[in-house]
Amino acid sequence: MSVPRALGLALGYAADRAWGDPRRLHPVAGFGTCALELERRIYHDDRARGVAHVLILVGGAAGMAYAAEHAARTPWARTALTAAVTWAVLGGRSLEREADAVHAFLADGDLDSARTRVRNLVGRDTTALEPGEIARAVVESVAENTSDAVVASLVWGAVGGVTGLVAHRTANTLDAMIGHRNARYDRFGWAAARLDDLLGLPASRLSGVLAAALGPDPGGALRAWRRDARRHPSPNAGVVEASFAGALGLQLGGVNTYYGNRREDRARMGRGRAPMPSDIPRTTRLAQRVGAGALLTAVMWCLAGGLRR
């Protein structure tokens, strides 16, 4: 299965670069609808219900993916299935489009539109952000989501095929929905958050390596990773944000205000200057290189597995 898997990952990556997310009937959106309905039925403020929620949704989706992959009996069928699922789960091109749209508003001096559009990328309160803070929000989001929505999917696609692709994307989607530290989800969302941390760990490290290897300042990326990543509240986002910050000569982190007047003073990542709107295209170019490097790594892993057999 190594060659069909490698070819399917490459074709799915190419489809994402060409077209972005599917416009209609997106399977991730359908999964989100199912997750909301199940939450409505079984929610209770404890970890056990949260564990059940994750097992039913992630386990069920991964089980269906496993059955579909094994029902695809020819190499071409497995290639086509892997390509379609890879396209559905990757989010690199859509992430880039959102970042470009925010940059375009900032370049035109349309601060209100930039504040509104950046909400598609971050969960913080954007109503009073100035251009530099909007740029920081975009850079941080692109860095973290390149790992989550591109590199991690390719890693798990290489390791586990269609099952790996689906398991990671469903776990990451659940984390985005319920993996929050607030009154409703602190316990119920615990399992989703921990599973996403676990599945995102190898991809975040690969993303850090690729940002260092392919960015304009490899030494700066590695120094920021070693010095700053552990101070981030996320064990995975810290690695990626620190590596991107160091590679680009920026400093990320700072005070974020969330809806409901919750404030967080995030640790500073990197020792460069504060981000500016002009840094958004630099960040998306680095994200493109990291995504391409992850694809090459995934394809090589698949083909090496075939040679070992």
C-alpha positions in Angstrom: 0.0 0.0 0.0 3.0 2.3 0.2 2.9 3.7 -3.4 -0.9 4.3 -3.5 -0.7 5.9 -0.1 2.2 8.2 -1.1 0.6 9.1 -4.4 -2.8 9.7 -2.8 -1.2 12.1 -0.2 0.5 13.9 -3.0 -2.6 14.3 -5.1 -4.7 15.4 -2.1 -2.1 18.0 -1.2 -2.1 19.2 -4.8 -5.9 19.5 -4.7 -5.7 21.5 -1.5 -3.2 23.9 -3.0 -5.2 24.3 -6.2 -8.7 24.7 -4.7 -8.6 24.9 -0.9 -11.4 23.3 1.1 -14.3 21.7 -0.7 -17.0 24.4 -1.0 -20.1 22.3 -0.4 -20.9 19.2 1.7 -17.5 19.5 3.6 -17.2 16.2 5.6 -15.5 18.1 8.5 -18.5 20.4 8.8 -20.8 17.3 8.8 -18.7 15.7 11.5 -19.0 18.9 13.5 -22.8 18.8 13.2 -22.8 15.2 14.5 -20.5 16.2 17.4 -22.9 19.0 18.4 -25.9 16.6 18.4 -24.1 14.0 20.4 -22.9 16.6 22.9 -26.5 17.8 23.3 -27.6 14.3 24.1 -24.8 13.1 26.5 -23.3 16.3 27.9 -22.5 16.2 31.6 -19.9 18.2 33.5 -17.4 15.4 34.0 -14.5 13.7 32.3 -16.1 10.3 31.9 -18.8 11.7 29.6 -16.1 13.6 27.7 -14.1 10.4 27.2 -17.2 8.7 25.9 -17.9 11.6 23.5 -14.4 11.3 22.1 -14.5 7.5 21.8 -17.8 7.5 20.0 -16.9 10.2 17.5 -13.2 9.7 16.8 -13.5 5.9 17.2 -16.6 5.7 15.0 -15.1 7.9 12.3 -11.8 6.1 12.3 -13.6 2.8 12.1 -15.5 3.8 9.1 -12.4 5.1 7.5 -10.6 1.7 8.2 -13.5 -0.2 6.6 -13.5 2.1 3.5 -9.8 1.7 3.0 -10.0 -2.0 3.2 -12.9 -2.1 0.8 -10.8 -0.3 -1.8 -9.2 -3.4 -3.2 -7.2 -2.0 -6.2 -4.2 0.3 -6.0 -6.0 2.9 -8.0 -9.1 2.8 -5.7 -6.8 3.2 -2.6 -5.0 6.1 -4.3 -8.3 7.8 -5.2 -9.7 7.3 -1.7 -6.5 8.6 0.0 -6.4 11.6 -2.3 -10.0 12.5 -1.6 -9.7 12.2 2.1 -6.4 14.1 2.1 -8.0 17.0 0.2 -10.9 17.0 2.6 -8.8 17.2 5.8 -6.0 19.5 4.7 -6.5 23.2 5.4 -3.4 24.9 4.2 -4.7 26.8 1.2 -7.8 28.1 3.0 -5.6 29.2 5.9 -3.4 31.1 3.5 -6.5 32.7 1.8 -7.7 34.0 5.2 -4.3 35.4 6.1 -4.1 37.1 2.6 -7.5 38.6 3.1 -6.6 40.2 6.4 -3.4 41.5 4.9 -5.3 43.0 2.0 -7.6 44.9 4.4 -4.7 46.2 6.4 -2.9 47.3 3.2 -5.9 49.2 2.2 -6.2 50.8 5.6 -9.6 49.1 6.3 -9.0 48.3 9.9 -12.6 47.5 10.8 -12.7 44.8 8.0 -9.4 43.4 9.1 -10.6 43.1 12.7 -13.7 41.3 11.5 -11.9 38.9 9.1 -9.2 37.9 11.5 -11.9 36.3 13.7 -11.9 33.5 11.2 -8.4 32.7 12.4 -8.3 33.4 16.2 -10.7 33.1 19.2 -9.5 36.3 20.9 -11.5 39.6 21.0 -10.4 41.5 17.9 -12.7 44.6 18.3 -9.9 46.9 19.5 -6.8 45.4 17.9 -4.4 47.7 16.2 -2.6 46.7 12.9 0.4 45.3 14.7 -1.7 43.1 17.0 -3.8 41.9 14.1 -0.5 40.9 12.3 0.6 39.1 15.4 -2.7 37.2 15.6 -2.3 36.1 11.9 1.3 35.0 12.3 0.5 33.0 15.4 -2.5 31.4 13.8 -0.7 30.5 10.5 2.2 29.0 12.4 0.0 26.9 14.7 -2.5 25.8 12.1 0.1 24.9 9.6 1.2 22.3 12.0 -2.4 21.2 12.9 -4.1 21.5 9.5 -1.3 20.4 7.2 1.7 18.8 8.8 -0.1 16.6 11.3 -2.6 15.4 8.7 0.3 14.4 6.4 2.2 12.7 9.2 -0.8 10.6 10.3 -1.7 10.0 6.7 1.8 8.5 6.1 1.6 6.4 9.3 -2.0 5.3 9.2 -3.4 6.0 5.8 -7.0 7.0 5.5 -7.6 5.9 9.1 -4.8 8.1 10.3 -6.0 11.1 8.3 -9.6 10.8 9.7 -8.6 10.0 13.3 -6.4 13.1 13.5 -8.8 15.5 11.8 -11.7 14.4 13.9 -9.7 14.7 17.1 -8.4 18.1 16.1 -11.9 19.2 15.2 -13.2 18.1 18.6 -10.4 20.0 20.4 -11.4 23.1 18.5 -15.0 22.7 19.5 -14.7 21.6 23.2 -11.1 21.6 24.2 -11.4 24.9 26.1 -10.6 25.8 29.7 -13.9 27.3 30.7 -16.9 26.5 32.9 -18.6 24.3 30.4 -15.7 22.3 28.9 -12.9 22.2 31.5 -13.9 18.6 32.4 -16.1 17.5 29.5 -13.5 18.7 26.9 -10.4 17.3 28.8 -10.2 14.1 26.8 -10.5 15.9 23.4 -7.8 18.4 24.4 -5.4 15.7 25.6 -5.9 13.4 22.6 -5.2 16.4 20.3 -2.1 17.2 22.2 -0.9 13.6 21.8 -1.6 13.4 18.1 -0.2 16.8 17.4 3.1 16.2 19.2 5.1 14.6 16.3 3.8 17.1 13.8 4.7 20.1 15.9 8.3 18.9 16.2 8.5 18.2 12.5 7.1 21.7 11.8 9.7 23.2 14.1 12.5 21.4 12.3 11.1 22.4 8.9 10.6 26.0 9.9 14.3 26.1 11.0 15.6 24.3 7.9 13.5 26.2 5.4 13.2 29.6 7.0 15.5 32.6 6.6 17.2 32.2 10.0 17.7 28.6 11.0 19.8 29.4 14.0 17.3 31.9 15.3 14.5 29.3 14.9 16.4 26.7 16.9 17.4 29.1 19.6 13.8 30.4 20.0 12.5 26.8 20.1 15.0 25.7 22.8 14.6 28.9 24.9 10.9 29.8 24.6 8.7 26.9 23.5 8.3 25.3 27.0 6.8 28.6 28.4 3.8 28.4 26.0 0.6 26.9 27.6 0.4 24.4 24.7 3.1 21.8 24.4 2.7 21.8 20.6 1.8 25.4 19.7 4.8 26.6 21.6 7.2 24.7 19.5 5.7 25.9 16.2 5.2 29.6 17.2 8.7 29.8 18.7 10.3 28.3 15.6 8.4 30.6 13.2 9.2 33.6 15.4 12.9 32.8 15.4 13.0 32.0 11.7 11.3 35.3 10.8 13.1 37.5 13.3 9.9 38.3 15.2 8.6 38.2 18.8 5.2 36.6 19.3 3.1 36.3 22.4 1.8 39.0 24.7 -1.6 40.0 26.1 -4.6 38.4 24.5 -8.1 39.4 25.5 -10.9 36.9 24.9 -14.7 37.5 24.8 -16.0 37.7 28.3 -13.1 39.9 29.3 -10.7 37.0 30.0 -7.1 38.1 29.6 -4.0 36.0 29.1 -0.4 37.3 29.1 1.2 34.7 26.8 5.0 34.1 27.1 7.1 35.8 24.5 8.3 33.6 21.6 11.5 34.9 19.9 13.5 38.0 20.6 13.0 39.9 17.4 10.8 42.9 16.6 7.0 43.1 16.9 5.1 41.8 13.9 3.9 44.2 11.2 1.3 43.7 8.5 4.1 43.2 6.0 5.1 40.1 7.9 1.9 38.2 7.0 3.1 37.3 3.4 6.5 36.3 4.8 4.7 34.0 7.2 2.5 32.4 4.6 5.5 31.8 2.4 7.3 30.0 5.2 4.1 28.0 5.9 4.0 26.9 2.2 7.6 25.7 2.5 6.9 23.9 5.7 3.8 22.2 4.1 5.8 21.1 1.1 8.6 19.8 3.3 6.0 17.8 5.3 4.6 16.3 2.1 8.1 15.2 1.0 8.7 13.7 4.4 5.4 11.8 4.3 6.0 10.5 0.8 9.5 9.4 1.7 8.2 7.6 4.8 5.6 5.7 2.7 8.0 4.7 0.1 10.6 3.6 2.7 8.0 1.5 4.3 7.4 -0.2 1.0 11.1 -0.9 0.5 11.4 -2.4 4.0 8.6 -4.9 3.2 
